[in-house]
Each structure stands twice: as C-alpha cells, then as structure tokens.
C-alpha cells in the first residue's frame, strides 16, 4: 500500500454457536506505521492515541447466527510491514479470539 493512502480493516464477529453470547467487545491494535482515521460499527469506540489501541463499547447480546461488522479506517504514514491485530472477547469464553492482517507499506 502506498504511503498517504487509506485502507479499511473489516472485522466481522459471527456467533456460530447455538446459544446467545453477551458483552461482546472488540479491541484493535493500530499498527505504528498507520494513522487511525475513524471506526464504524454497532457500538461506539474509544481510541487511546498513546498506545494506538481502539476499543469498542460492549454489545450486550449476539444471538446465534447474528454477526457484528466493524470497519477501521487507517492511513499509511511510514514504510514497512504493518500488522493490524483484532481481539474479540465475550462472557462465555475466557480467552480472546485473535485475528491479524498484514499490510506492506511503501513510497
């Protein structure tokens, strides 16, 4: 991706189980080579500029078969290999579910 261009990281959370899940939260780490522009999704976000972390406000309940889609817009500002990391947590599972996407940034 060329420096100065924007990209959208799309994170989709699906409940593929047979029971509802509660208090679904997305935490996303913006790569250092990227500048956070905005985020859209089913809940509000808090962005922590000093750490590059973005956290969604909790979605109370996600029924079986339903999905949540988050869009995170970033701008390339520094050459290199960037890795966007999304972490999802909910009450019924005591570990984070992690997904990563790499992006090559160049002049």
Secondary structure, 3 states (H helix, E strand, C coil): CECCCEEEEEEEEECCCCCCEEEEEEEEECCCCEEEEEEECCCCEEEECCCCEEEECCEEEECCCCEEEEEEEEEECCCEEEEEEEEEEECCEEEEEEEEEEEEEEC
